């Protein structure tokens, strides 16, 4: 957020460090998704889609209206894949959601790669080699590293359990997708005062979107995943029982 603010002020020296923070975001995603992995692939994908899509689609639509840049309908569904060099004038941060979504699809492979140190190293080297064909494979090791850490480390930092840190974590996804929109809107609305009001307002806007859009999508994603997991468990049990019935009896 500060990097995008600085860019509108004409300062670009800090932008590479902002990119590094996005890579940290991928590491955290690899960690969190591995901790929450329950072994049910389809429910996982549904939960991930319902969790990410509503806020993403709303932010992209608002960005299109603010900038006047049309967004093809398929971009609302992360198709085709857009790499990290793709410019999104509608809302610059949305490029990373493509990486998030496609990493989610590959989550079983990421978890398998992080079983032990050797598999993690081999998978990382393979991704770096494949980056010669598709540059964004260079981002995969961040997810692998996060998944590897999840099997060995449990983070419990007292300072991050406080009310302010928890609130910032709660609104972080909404803040990530709406802060650039808020800053640009403020600059257009008030060329004089925008630099003073845009960042505080960005937090308020993010909090509002968290309550109105992101919060309900989280609750619905969890409910949908639980329902699908119950169905899959029943299906597995039924198939196992049918398999037992087909086996010849020892008698």
C-alpha positions in Angstrom: 0.0 0.0 0.0 2.8 2.4 0.9 4.6 1.6 -2.3 1.5 2.4 -4.4 1.1 5.6 -2.5 4.7 6.5 -3.1 4.4 5.7 -6.8 1.5 8.2 -7.1 3.7 10.7 -5.3 6.4 10.1 -7.9 8.7 8.0 -5.8 9.4 4.5 -7.2 12.6 3.5 -5.4 10.7 1.4 -2.8 8.7 -0.7 -5.3 11.1 -3.7 -5.5 10.7 -4.1 -1.7 6.9 -4.1 -2.1 7.3 -7.0 -4.6 9.3 -8.9 -2.0 6.5 -8.5 0.4 4.1 -10.1 -2.1 6.5 -13.1 -2.2 6.2 -13.2 1.5 2.4 -13.3 1.0 2.9 -16.4 -1.2 5.0 -18.1 1.6 2.3 -17.4 4.1 -0.3 -18.8 1.7 1.7 -22.0 1.3 1.9 -22.2 5.1 -1.8 -21.5 5.9 -3.2 -23.7 3.1 -1.0 -26.6 4.2 -2.1 -26.2 7.9 -5.8 -26.2 6.7 -5.4 -29.1 4.2 -7.8 -31.9 5.0 -7.2 -34.2 2.0 -10.4 -33.4 0.2 -9.4 -31.8 -3.1 -12.8 -30.7 -4.6 -14.1 -29.2 -1.3 -10.8 -27.4 -1.0 -11.1 -25.9 -4.5 -14.7 -24.8 -3.9 -13.8 -23.3 -0.5 -10.9 -21.4 -2.1 -12.9 -20.1 -5.0 -15.8 -18.9 -2.8 -13.3 -17.4 -0.4 -11.3 -15.4 -3.0 -13.7 -14.7 -5.9 -16.4 -12.3 -4.5 -13.9 -9.7 -3.2 -11.7 -10.0 -6.2 -14.6 -9.6 -8.7 -16.0 -6.6 -6.9 -12.6 -4.9 -6.7 -11.9 -5.5 -10.4 -15.3 -4.2 -11.4 -14.9 -1.1 -9.3 -11.4 -0.6 -10.7 -12.8 -0.8 -14.3 -15.4 1.8 -13.5 -12.9 4.2 -11.9 -10.3 3.9 -14.6 -12.6 3.4 -17.6 -10.5 0.4 -18.6 -12.7 -2.5 -19.8 -12.1 -5.9 -18.2 -12.7 -9.0 -20.3 -15.3 -11.3 -18.7 -12.8 -14.2 -18.5 -10.4 -12.1 -16.4 -13.0 -12.2 -13.7 -12.4 -16.0 -13.5 -8.6 -15.9 -13.8 -8.5 -17.2 -17.3 -6.2 -17.4 -19.1 -3.3 -17.2 -16.7 -1.7 -13.8 -16.3 1.9 -13.5 -15.3 3.5 -11.2 -12.8 4.5 -8.8 -15.6 0.9 -8.2 -16.7 -0.3 -4.7 -16.0 -3.8 -4.2 -14.4 -4.5 -0.5 -14.5 -8.0 -1.3 -13.1 -6.4 -2.5 -9.8 -2.6 -3.2 -9.9 -2.5 -5.8 -7.0 -4.9 -8.3 -8.7 -2.1 -9.9 -10.7 -1.0 -11.9 -7.7 -4.5 -13.5 -7.3 -3.8 -15.4 -10.5 -0.7 -16.9 -8.9 -2.7 -17.7 -5.7 -5.5 -19.4 -7.7 -3.2 -21.5 -9.8 -1.1 -22.4 -6.8 -4.3 -23.6 -5.0 -5.1 -25.9 -8.0 -1.6 -27.4 -7.6 -1.8 -27.6 -3.8 -1.6 -31.4 -3.5 1.6 -31.3 -5.5 2.9 -28.5 -3.3 2.2 -30.5 -0.1 3.7 -33.6 -1.6 6.8 -31.6 -2.6 7.2 -30.4 1.0 7.2 -33.9 2.7 10.9 -33.6 3.6 13.9 -31.6 2.8 15.0 -33.6 -0.2 11.6 -33.5 -2.0 11.4 -29.7 -1.2 14.9 -29.1 -2.8 14.1 -31.3 -5.8 10.8 -29.6 -6.4 12.3 -26.1 -6.0 15.1 -26.9 -8.5 12.5 -28.3 -10.9 10.4 -25.2 -10.6 13.4 -23.0 -11.3 14.3 -25.0 -14.4 10.7 -24.8 -15.6 10.8 -21.0 -15.1 12.8 -21.0 -18.3 9.7 -22.1 -20.1 7.1 -20.2 -18.0 8.6 -17.4 -15.9 6.1 -17.6 -13.1 7.3 -21.0 -12.0 10.0 -19.0 -10.2 7.2 -18.1 -7.6 6.4 -21.7 -6.8 9.3 -22.2 -4.3 7.7 -19.6 -2.0 4.6 -21.8 -1.7 6.8 -24.9 -1.3 8.8 -23.2 1.4 5.6 -22.2 3.2 4.2 -25.8 3.0 7.5 -27.2 4.2 7.5 -24.8 7.2 3.9 -25.7 8.0 4.9 -29.3 8.7 7.6 -28.3 11.2 6.8 -25.0 12.7 3.8 -23.5 14.5 3.9 -19.8 14.8 2.4 -18.3 17.9 3.7 -14.8 18.4 2.0 -13.0 21.4 2.1 -9.6 19.8 0.2 -10.9 16.8 -2.6 -12.1 19.1 -3.5 -8.5 20.1 -6.6 -6.8 19.0 -5.0 -4.4 16.5 -2.9 -7.1 14.8 -5.9 -9.5 14.6 -8.0 -6.7 13.1 -5.3 -5.9 10.5 -5.1 -9.6 9.7 -8.9 -9.7 9.4 -9.1 -6.9 6.8 -5.8 -7.7 5.0 -7.3 -9.3 2.0 -9.9 -6.5 1.5 -7.2 -3.9 2.1 -4.9 -5.6 -0.4 -7.5 -5.4 -3.2 -9.0 -2.0 -2.4 -6.2 0.2 -1.2 -5.0 1.2 -4.7 -8.6 2.0 -5.7 -9.1 4.2 -2.6 -5.8 6.1 -3.2 -6.6 6.7 -6.9 -10.1 7.8 -6.1 -8.9 10.2 -3.4 -6.3 11.7 -5.7 -9.0 12.4 -8.4 -11.5 13.7 -5.9 -9.1 16.0 -4.0 -5.7 16.7 -5.7 -4.7 18.9 -2.6 -5.7 16.7 0.3 -5.5 13.2 -1.1 -2.1 12.4 0.4 -3.4 13.1 3.9 -6.7 11.2 3.7 -6.2 8.3 1.3 -4.3 5.9 3.6 -6.6 6.3 6.7 -9.6 6.1 4.4 -8.1 2.9 2.8 -8.4 1.1 6.1 -12.0 2.2 6.6 -12.9 1.2 3.1 -11.3 -2.2 3.6 -13.1 -2.7 6.9 -16.4 -1.9 5.2 -15.7 -4.4 2.4 -14.7 -7.0 4.9 -18.0 -6.8 6.6 -20.2 -6.5 3.5 -18.5 -8.9 1.1 -15.5 -10.8 2.4 -17.0 -11.9 5.8 -20.1 -13.5 4.2 -17.9 -15.1 1.5 -15.7 -16.7 4.2 -18.7 -18.0 6.1 -20.3 -19.4 2.9 -17.0 -21.0 1.8 -16.6 -22.8 5.1 -20.2 -24.0 5.0 -19.9 -25.2 1.4 -16.6 -27.0 2.1 -18.1 -28.8 5.1 -21.1 -29.9 3.1 -19.0 -31.3 0.3 -16.6 -33.0 2.7 -19.6 -34.8 4.3 -20.8 -35.9 0.9 -17.3 -37.1 -0.1 -16.9 -39.0 3.2 -20.3 -40.8 2.6 -19.3 -41.6 -0.9 -16.0 -43.0 0.2 -17.6 -45.1 2.9 -20.2 -46.4 0.4 -17.6 -47.3 -2.2 -15.5 -49.0 0.5 -18.6 -51.0 1.7 -19.4 -52.0 -1.9 -15.9 -53.1 -2.4 -16.0 -55.3 0.6 -19.3 -56.9 -0.6 -17.7 -57.7 -3.9 -14.8 -59.6 -2.3 -15.2 -63.4 -2.1 -15.9 -64.7 1.4 -13.4 -66.9 3.1 -16.2 -69.2 4.0 
